[in-house]
Amino acid sequence: MPVKTYAYTLETGIRQLVVPADVEPQGVSLHNHEHALSREIFVGNSEVTANNGMHAVATETSIITLPAGDELYAISEESADVELRIMVVTRH
């Protein structure tokens, strides 16, 4: 089972692909790395916004299963850049 880790800096208002599609389902751990500042990050499909995305709570790790062929995007509307950490596990 390959494990991949990613570190992203999300710029204000710019939607970013954070987990590319795979031919297998993916176990995705998301961590909003903004411990002291509680900045908000939202995740979802390619149309994700702060109004329709799932909130990645600061200092907490969320785990989701991404179906085969699906991608995951993230966005933040904060006035400063926000840090997001991701670990992906696939079965190959």
CORZIDA-V46874 format. One record per pair of residues at least 6 apart in sequence whose ideal C-beta (glycine too) atoms are under 8 Angstrom apart, sorted by the first residue. I is the first residue (numbers start at 0). J is the second residue. Records with the same first field share a line. If there is no record, write none. Layout:
I=J  J
This chain:
0=88  89  90  91
1=88  89  91
2=86  87  88
3=86  87  89
4=84  85  86  87
5=17  18  84  85  86  87
6=32  82  83  84  85
7=15  17  73  82  83  84  85
8=80  81  82  83
9=15  40  73  74  75  80  81  82  83
10=75  80
11=75  76  77  78  79  80
12=74  75  76
13=74
14=45  47  48  72  73  74
15=72  73  74
16=45  70  71  72
17=42  71  72  73  83  85
18=25  27  65  70  71  85  87
19=70
20=67  68  69  70
21=65  67  68  89
22=67  68
23=67  89  90  91
24=64  65  66  67  89  90
25=64  65  87  88  89
26=62  63  64  65  87  88  89
27=62  63  64  65  71  85  86  87
28=60  61  62  85  86  87
29=42  55  60  61  62  63  83  84  85
30=55  59  60  61  83  84  85
31=38  39  40  55  56  57  58  59  81  82  83
32=82  83  84
33=40  57  58  81  82
34=57  58
36=57
37=57  58
38=57  75  77  79  81
39=49  54  55  57  75  76  77  81
40=54  55  73  74  75  81  83
41=47  48  49  51  52  53  54  55  73  74  75
42=52  53  55  71  72  73
43=51  52  53  71  72
44=69  70  71  72
45=70  72
47=72  73  74
48=74
49=74  75  76
52=73  74
53=61
55=61  73  83
63=71
65=71
73=83
75=81
